[in-house]
Amino acid sequence: MSPESPETDIPAGAAHTAAPPGPAGERDPAGEPRPAAESEPAPPPRLSRDASLSAVLAGLVAVVVSYSGPLVIVLSAASAGHLSTAQTSSWVWAISIGSGLTCIGLSLRTRMPVITAWSTPGAALLVTSLGAYSYAEAVGAFLITGAVITLIGLTGVFGRLMRQVPAAVVSAMLAGILFSFGTHVFTSLKTAPVIAGSVLVAYLVAKRLLPRYAVLIALAVGVVGSAATSRLHVHVDKIELARPVLTTPAFSVASLVGIAVPMILATLASQNAPGMAVLTASGYRPQDRLLIGTTGLASTALAPFGSHAINLAAITAAICTGPESHPDPRRRYVAGVSCGAFYLLIGAFGSTLVAFFAGLPKELVAAIAGVALFGALAGGITGAVKEEKDREAALITFLATASGVTLFGIGSAFWGLVFGVTAHLVLSGQWRRRTAGA
């Protein structure tokens, strides 16, 4: 997201590789890592050849984290809004199908591990506000939300703003987002020592002997530990396909102000901004117009079925964009395709498979997510402290993001960016120069 990387540098259909610097750490004139492909042409990407167990597993872990945590907020909002079982099932279907289609389509188009999901802060907003409006008015607000985000994405306004953020601040925000997930591996030792301990030990041993499959082995050992301690409560009474429910939207000023406006701000600031940052910090050059515009279109199309907002993911994206997914960044897009396929599978069966994920102990989910994010967290910390001149701004970003503070309904990732960029401008003297030139 550096100012030196204009949006027009990357054709819409180009493959966006993120190969690491060569042995000598060469960089191109723009200061970006020089892809290995420049010295040794890589074969054209092909899904059947590029697929790997570690990438497929990364997609599965991302989906497990999504349905074991953020979906609970959606179900709470549905309960608060007094939605029927059919409407709730349709909502789960819509956000799952939207996330699945955008994951697969964008990952294949860009050859990056593009992970999308439903807006978690948007769902949290609905827990307290959905009951104040009719369901048709809420759907109307969802429709407006998707249309506005599409417009903002396609015009490139969002991307131009994000490219002004220093790389160290972006990396620090990524580290701040992932910090609590890293610590949850160890806090889980207090409530479930066998589960969390077995996951951590299995991960470390496998990382030494079979690094490509460290997360898979840790997951398998964690499931065994959960079963051995009688903490695995997976009950699926019946399997049935989801039935989407089409709702005719209604529009009111109250629902637009009470739902659409805060939903737009929360989705852009707390979800899409960190999502772009995760891809950039992992070495990719995401096209904001394509990614934000596409997720906005998916949100708009699925709003009548209950989808409140589809956006770029951050935490689950970090699982798929790091080296745990695949050592070669050019083959990590398979994790995005895998994640999308699992989304579609779960979405097709609606609440049936949601019950399966609800049966996994929270300590197992926390421990697996934590070890899967070790590599991404380490990369974020490294990028944050790399340049001495940006370290204090990066530190402020990290602390603000990791604090989890929410102001005006907007999450800490956005405020980490705001405080970090402000600190960068003040400490570097750019604030004074820009004020003088105004």
C-alpha positions as CSV (number, residue, x, y, z in Angstrom):
1,M,0.0,0.0,0.0
2,S,2.8,2.4,-0.7
3,P,2.3,5.6,-2.7
4,E,4.8,4.4,-5.2
5,S,2.5,1.5,-6.3
6,P,-0.1,3.1,-8.5
7,E,-3.2,1.1,-9.1
8,T,-2.7,1.1,-12.9
9,D,0.5,-0.9,-12.5
10,I,-1.5,-4.2,-12.4
11,P,-3.9,-5.2,-15.2
12,A,-7.2,-6.6,-14.1
13,G,-6.5,-10.1,-15.2
14,A,-2.8,-10.3,-14.3
15,A,-1.5,-12.9,-11.9
16,H,-0.5,-11.2,-8.7
17,T,2.4,-13.1,-7.4
18,A,4.0,-12.6,-4.1
19,A,7.3,-14.4,-4.5
20,P,9.8,-13.5,-1.8
21,P,13.0,-11.6,-2.6
22,G,15.9,-13.6,-4.2
23,P,18.8,-14.9,-2.2
24,A,20.4,-11.5,-2.0
25,G,17.1,-9.8,-1.1
26,E,17.0,-7.8,-4.3
27,R,14.3,-5.1,-4.7
28,D,12.9,-3.4,-7.7
29,P,13.2,0.4,-8.3
30,A,9.8,0.9,-6.5
31,G,11.2,-0.8,-3.4
32,E,9.1,-3.9,-3.7
33,P,10.6,-7.4,-3.4
34,R,11.7,-8.6,-6.8
35,P,9.8,-11.8,-7.6
36,A,11.8,-14.9,-8.3
37,A,9.8,-15.2,-11.5
38,E,11.8,-12.3,-13.0
39,S,15.0,-14.4,-13.1
40,E,13.4,-17.8,-13.6
41,P,10.0,-17.8,-15.4
42,A,7.4,-19.7,-13.4
43,P,5.1,-22.2,-15.2
44,P,1.5,-20.8,-15.7
45,P,-0.7,-21.5,-12.7
46,R,-2.9,-24.6,-12.8
47,L,-5.2,-25.5,-9.9
48,S,-4.7,-29.3,-10.3
49,R,-0.9,-28.9,-10.1
50,D,-0.8,-26.2,-7.5
51,A,-3.1,-27.9,-5.1
52,S,-1.5,-29.1,-1.8
53,L,-2.8,-30.6,1.4
54,S,-1.4,-27.8,3.5
55,A,-3.3,-25.1,1.4
56,V,-6.6,-27.1,1.5
57,L,-6.2,-27.5,5.3
58,A,-5.6,-23.7,5.7
59,G,-8.9,-23.1,3.9
60,L,-10.6,-25.6,6.3
61,V,-9.1,-24.0,9.4
62,A,-10.2,-20.6,8.2
63,V,-13.8,-21.9,7.8
64,V,-13.8,-23.6,11.2
65,V,-12.7,-20.4,12.8
66,S,-15.4,-18.5,11.0
67,Y,-18.3,-20.8,11.9
68,S,-17.1,-21.4,15.5
69,G,-17.0,-17.7,16.4
70,P,-18.4,-14.9,14.2
71,L,-21.5,-17.0,13.2
72,V,-22.6,-17.0,16.8
73,I,-23.0,-13.2,16.6
74,V,-25.2,-13.6,13.5
75,L,-27.4,-16.1,15.3
76,S,-27.6,-13.7,18.3
77,A,-28.7,-10.9,15.9
78,A,-31.3,-13.2,14.4
79,S,-32.7,-14.0,17.8
80,A,-32.7,-10.3,18.8
81,G,-34.6,-9.5,15.6
82,H,-37.2,-12.2,16.2
83,L,-36.4,-13.9,12.9
84,S,-38.1,-17.2,12.1
85,T,-36.1,-20.4,11.7
86,A,-36.5,-20.2,7.9
87,Q,-35.3,-16.5,7.8
88,T,-32.3,-17.4,10.0
89,S,-31.4,-20.4,7.8
90,S,-31.7,-18.2,4.7
91,W,-29.3,-15.6,6.3
92,V,-26.7,-18.3,7.0
93,W,-27.2,-19.6,3.5
94,A,-26.7,-16.1,1.9
95,I,-23.6,-15.1,3.8
96,S,-22.0,-18.6,3.3
97,I,-22.8,-18.7,-0.5
98,G,-21.6,-15.1,-0.9
99,S,-18.4,-15.8,0.9
100,G,-17.8,-19.0,-1.0
101,L,-18.4,-17.6,-4.5
102,T,-16.2,-14.6,-3.9
103,C,-13.4,-16.6,-2.3
104,I,-13.3,-19.0,-5.3
105,G,-13.8,-16.4,-8.0
106,L,-11.4,-13.8,-6.7
107,S,-8.7,-16.3,-5.8
108,L,-8.8,-17.9,-9.2
109,R,-8.9,-14.5,-10.9
110,T,-6.0,-12.9,-9.0
111,R,-4.0,-16.0,-8.1
112,M,-3.9,-14.6,-4.5
113,P,-5.5,-16.3,-1.4
114,V,-8.4,-13.9,-1.3
115,I,-10.5,-14.8,1.8
116,T,-13.9,-13.2,2.2
117,A,-16.4,-13.5,5.0
118,W,-19.5,-11.8,6.4
119,S,-19.1,-8.5,8.4
120,T,-18.6,-9.4,12.0
121,P,-18.9,-5.9,13.3
122,G,-21.9,-5.5,11.1
123,A,-23.6,-8.5,12.7
124,A,-22.7,-7.1,16.2
125,L,-24.4,-3.9,15.2
126,L,-27.5,-5.8,14.4
127,V,-27.6,-7.5,17.8
128,T,-28.7,-4.2,19.3
129,S,-30.5,-2.6,16.3
130,L,-32.3,-5.3,14.3
131,G,-35.2,-5.5,16.7
132,A,-36.1,-1.9,16.2
133,Y,-37.0,-2.3,12.5
134,S,-39.1,-4.7,10.5
135,Y,-37.1,-7.5,8.7
136,A,-38.1,-6.0,5.3
137,E,-36.6,-2.6,6.4
138,A,-33.4,-4.4,7.5
139,V,-33.1,-6.1,4.1
140,G,-33.6,-2.7,2.4
141,A,-30.7,-1.3,4.5
142,F,-28.6,-4.3,3.6
143,L,-29.3,-3.6,-0.1
144,I,-28.2,0.0,0.2
145,T,-25.1,-1.0,2.2
146,G,-24.0,-3.3,-0.6
147,A,-24.7,-0.7,-3.3
148,V,-22.7,2.0,-1.5
149,I,-19.7,-0.3,-0.8
150,T,-19.8,-1.4,-4.5
151,L,-19.7,2.3,-5.6
152,I,-16.8,3.1,-3.2
153,G,-14.9,0.1,-4.3
154,L,-15.3,0.6,-8.1
155,T,-14.3,4.3,-8.0
156,G,-11.0,3.4,-6.3
157,V,-11.4,6.0,-3.5
158,F,-10.9,3.3,-0.8
159,G,-7.7,2.0,-2.4
160,R,-6.2,5.5,-2.9
161,L,-6.6,6.2,0.8
162,M,-5.2,2.9,1.9
163,R,-2.1,3.3,-0.3
164,Q,-1.0,6.3,1.7
165,V,-0.5,4.2,4.8
166,P,3.2,3.4,5.6
167,A,4.2,-0.3,5.3
168,A,5.3,-0.4,8.9
169,V,1.9,0.8,10.1
170,V,0.2,-1.8,8.0
171,S,2.4,-4.6,9.4
172,A,1.8,-3.4,13.0
173,M,-1.9,-3.4,12.5
174,L,-1.7,-7.0,11.2
175,A,0.3,-7.9,14.3
176,G,-2.2,-6.2,16.5
177,I,-5.1,-8.0,15.0
178,L,-3.5,-11.4,15.4
179,F,-1.9,-10.8,18.9
180,S,-4.9,-12.0,20.9
181,F,-5.1,-15.2,18.8
182,G,-1.5,-15.9,19.6
183,T,-2.1,-15.4,23.3
184,H,-5.3,-17.5,23.3
185,V,-3.1,-20.6,22.7
186,F,-1.7,-20.1,26.2
187,T,-4.7,-18.8,28.0
188,S,-6.6,-21.9,26.8
189,L,-4.1,-23.9,28.9
190,K,-5.8,-22.8,32.0
191,T,-9.3,-24.1,31.1
192,A,-8.3,-27.0,28.8
193,P,-4.7,-28.0,29.5
194,V,-4.9,-31.3,27.7
195,I,-6.5,-29.9,24.5
196,A,-4.4,-26.7,24.2
197,G,-1.2,-28.4,25.5
198,S,-1.5,-31.3,23.0
199,V,-2.1,-28.9,20.1
200,L,0.9,-26.8,21.0
201,V,3.3,-29.8,21.6
202,A,2.1,-31.5,18.4
203,Y,2.5,-28.3,16.4
204,L,6.1,-27.8,17.6
205,V,7.2,-31.4,17.0
206,A,5.5,-31.5,13.6
207,K,7.0,-28.1,12.7
208,R,10.5,-29.7,13.3
209,L,9.8,-33.0,11.5
210,L,7.0,-32.3,9.0
211,P,6.6,-28.5,8.8
212,R,4.2,-28.6,5.8
213,Y,1.7,-30.6,7.8
214,A,2.2,-29.1,11.3
215,V,-1.3,-27.5,11.6
216,L,-3.0,-30.7,10.2
217,I,-1.2,-32.8,12.8
218,A,-1.9,-30.4,15.6
219,L,-5.6,-30.4,14.6
220,A,-5.8,-34.2,14.6
221,V,-4.1,-34.4,18.0
222,G,-6.3,-31.7,19.4
223,V,-9.5,-33.6,18.3
224,V,-8.2,-36.7,19.9
225,G,-7.4,-34.7,23.1
226,S,-10.9,-33.2,23.0
227,A,-12.5,-36.6,22.7
228,A,-10.3,-38.1,25.4
229,T,-11.4,-35.4,27.9
230,S,-15.1,-35.6,26.8
231,R,-15.1,-32.1,25.5
232,L,-16.2,-33.1,21.9
233,H,-19.9,-32.6,21.6
234,V,-20.8,-33.0,18.0
235,H,-24.5,-33.9,17.4
236,V,-26.1,-33.7,14.0
237,D,-29.7,-35.0,14.2
238,K,-30.6,-34.7,10.5
239,I,-29.0,-33.4,7.3
240,E,-31.1,-31.2,5.1
241,L,-30.5,-28.6,2.3
242,A,-31.0,-24.9,3.2
243,R,-34.0,-23.2,1.6
244,P,-33.3,-19.5,0.8
245,V,-36.1,-17.1,1.6
246,L,-36.6,-14.1,-0.7
247,T,-37.7,-11.0,1.1
248,T,-39.0,-7.9,-0.7
249,P,-37.0,-4.9,0.7
250,A,-38.6,-1.9,2.3
251,F,-36.9,1.4,2.7
252,S,-37.2,4.0,5.5
253,V,-35.0,6.9,6.6
254,A,-34.8,5.4,10.1
255,S,-33.4,2.0,9.0
256,L,-30.9,3.7,6.6
257,V,-29.6,5.9,9.3
258,G,-29.8,3.2,12.0
259,I,-28.4,0.3,10.0
260,A,-27.0,1.2,6.6
261,V,-24.7,4.1,7.6
262,P,-23.0,2.4,10.6
263,M,-22.9,-0.9,8.6
264,I,-21.0,0.8,5.7
265,L,-18.5,2.5,8.0
266,A,-17.9,-0.7,10.1
267,T,-17.5,-2.9,7.1
268,L,-15.1,-0.6,5.3
269,A,-13.1,0.4,8.3
270,S,-13.1,-2.7,10.5
271,Q,-13.1,-5.4,7.8
272,N,-12.0,-4.3,4.3
273,A,-9.2,-2.1,5.5
274,P,-7.5,-4.9,7.6
275,G,-8.3,-7.4,4.8
276,M,-6.3,-5.3,2.3
277,A,-3.6,-4.9,4.9
278,V,-3.2,-8.6,5.4
279,L,-2.8,-9.2,1.7
280,T,-0.3,-6.4,1.4
281,A,1.7,-7.4,4.4
282,S,2.0,-10.9,3.0
283,G,3.7,-9.5,-0.1
284,Y,0.7,-9.3,-2.5
285,R,-0.6,-6.3,-4.4
286,P,-4.4,-6.5,-4.1
287,Q,-6.6,-4.5,-6.6
288,D,-8.9,-2.6,-4.3
289,R,-11.4,-1.9,-7.1
290,L,-11.8,-5.6,-8.1
291,L,-11.9,-6.9,-4.5
292,I,-14.1,-4.3,-2.8
293,G,-16.3,-3.9,-5.8
294,T,-16.9,-7.6,-6.2
295,T,-17.7,-8.2,-2.5
296,G,-20.0,-5.2,-2.6
297,L,-21.8,-6.7,-5.6
298,A,-22.2,-10.0,-3.9
299,S,-23.6,-8.3,-0.8
300,T,-26.1,-6.4,-3.0
301,A,-27.2,-9.5,-4.9
302,L,-27.7,-11.6,-1.7
303,A,-29.2,-8.9,0.5
304,P,-32.9,-10.0,-0.3
305,F,-32.0,-13.4,1.1
306,G,-30.6,-11.9,4.3
307,S,-26.9,-11.2,3.7
308,H,-26.0,-8.1,5.6
309,A,-22.5,-7.6,4.1
310,I,-19.8,-9.7,2.5
311,N,-16.3,-8.3,2.8
312,L,-12.6,-9.1,2.9
313,A,-11.6,-11.1,5.9
314,A,-8.5,-10.3,8.0
315,I,-7.9,-12.9,10.7
316,T,-9.0,-15.9,8.6
317,A,-7.2,-14.4,5.7
318,A,-3.9,-14.4,7.6
319,I,-4.3,-18.2,8.1
320,C,-4.3,-18.6,4.3
321,T,-1.8,-16.0,3.2
322,G,1.1,-17.2,5.4
323,P,3.8,-19.8,4.9
324,E,1.8,-22.4,6.8
325,S,-0.5,-22.5,3.8
326,H,2.3,-23.1,1.3
327,P,6.0,-22.1,1.2
328,D,5.5,-20.8,-2.3
329,P,3.3,-17.6,-2.2
330,R,2.2,-18.3,-5.8
331,R,0.5,-21.5,-4.8
332,R,-1.3,-20.1,-1.7
333,Y,-4.3,-19.1,-3.9
334,V,-5.4,-22.7,-3.5
335,A,-6.2,-22.0,0.1
336,G,-8.7,-19.3,-1.0
337,V,-10.3,-21.7,-3.4
338,S,-10.4,-24.4,-0.7
339,C,-12.0,-21.9,1.8
340,G,-14.6,-21.0,-0.7
341,A,-15.5,-24.6,-1.4
342,F,-16.0,-25.3,2.3
343,Y,-18.2,-22.2,2.6
344,L,-20.4,-23.4,-0.3
345,L,-20.6,-26.9,1.3
346,I,-21.7,-25.5,4.6
347,G,-24.0,-22.9,3.1
348,A,-25.8,-25.6,1.0
349,F,-26.7,-27.4,4.2
350,G,-27.4,-24.3,6.3
351,S,-27.8,-24.8,10.0
352,T,-27.1,-28.5,9.8
353,L,-23.3,-28.2,9.6
354,V,-23.3,-25.1,11.8
355,A,-24.4,-27.5,14.6
356,F,-21.3,-29.6,13.9
357,F,-18.9,-26.7,14.3
358,A,-20.7,-25.6,17.5
359,G,-19.8,-28.9,19.0
360,L,-16.1,-28.3,18.8
361,P,-14.6,-27.0,22.1
362,K,-13.7,-23.3,22.0
363,E,-10.2,-24.1,23.4
364,L,-9.5,-26.4,20.4
365,V,-10.6,-23.7,17.9
366,A,-8.6,-21.0,19.8
367,A,-5.5,-23.2,19.9
368,I,-5.6,-24.3,16.3
369,A,-6.3,-20.7,15.1
370,G,-3.4,-19.5,17.2
371,V,-0.7,-21.9,15.9
372,A,-2.0,-21.5,12.4
373,L,-1.4,-17.7,12.7
374,F,2.1,-17.9,14.3
375,G,3.8,-17.3,10.9
376,A,1.6,-14.4,10.0
377,L,2.0,-12.8,13.4
378,A,5.8,-13.1,13.2
379,G,5.8,-11.5,9.7
380,G,3.7,-8.6,11.0
381,I,6.0,-8.0,13.9
382,T,9.1,-8.2,11.6
383,G,7.6,-5.7,9.2
384,A,6.6,-3.3,12.0
385,V,10.1,-2.9,13.4
386,K,12.1,-3.2,10.2
387,E,12.5,0.5,9.7
388,E,13.8,2.3,12.7
389,K,12.3,5.7,11.7
390,D,8.8,4.1,11.7
391,R,9.0,2.0,14.9
392,E,7.2,4.4,17.3
393,A,4.3,4.9,14.8
394,A,4.2,1.1,14.3
395,L,4.2,0.6,18.1
396,I,1.3,3.0,18.6
397,T,-0.6,1.2,15.8
398,F,0.1,-2.2,17.4
399,L,-1.0,-1.2,20.9
400,A,-4.1,0.5,19.7
401,T,-5.1,-2.4,17.5
402,A,-4.3,-5.1,20.1
403,S,-6.2,-3.2,22.8
404,G,-9.5,-4.2,21.2
405,V,-11.0,-0.7,21.8
406,T,-14.2,0.2,20.0
407,L,-15.1,3.8,19.5
408,F,-18.3,5.0,17.8
409,G,-19.1,1.5,16.8
410,I,-15.9,1.0,14.8
411,G,-13.3,-1.6,15.8
412,S,-9.7,-1.3,17.0
413,A,-8.1,-2.2,13.6
414,F,-9.4,1.1,12.1
415,W,-8.3,3.2,15.1
416,G,-4.9,1.5,15.0
417,L,-4.5,2.8,11.5
418,V,-5.8,6.3,12.4
419,F,-3.4,6.6,15.4
420,G,-0.5,5.1,13.6
421,V,-0.8,7.3,10.5
422,T,-1.2,10.4,12.8
423,A,1.9,9.4,14.7
424,H,3.8,8.9,11.5
425,L,2.9,12.3,10.2
426,V,3.8,14.0,13.4
427,L,7.0,12.2,14.1
428,S,8.3,12.5,10.5
429,G,7.4,16.1,10.2
430,Q,5.0,15.5,7.3
431,W,2.1,16.9,9.2
432,R,3.8,20.3,9.4
433,R,4.9,20.2,5.7
434,R,1.4,19.3,4.6
435,T,-0.2,22.0,6.7
436,A,2.3,24.6,5.3
437,G,1.5,23.5,1.8
438,A,-2.2,23.7,2.2
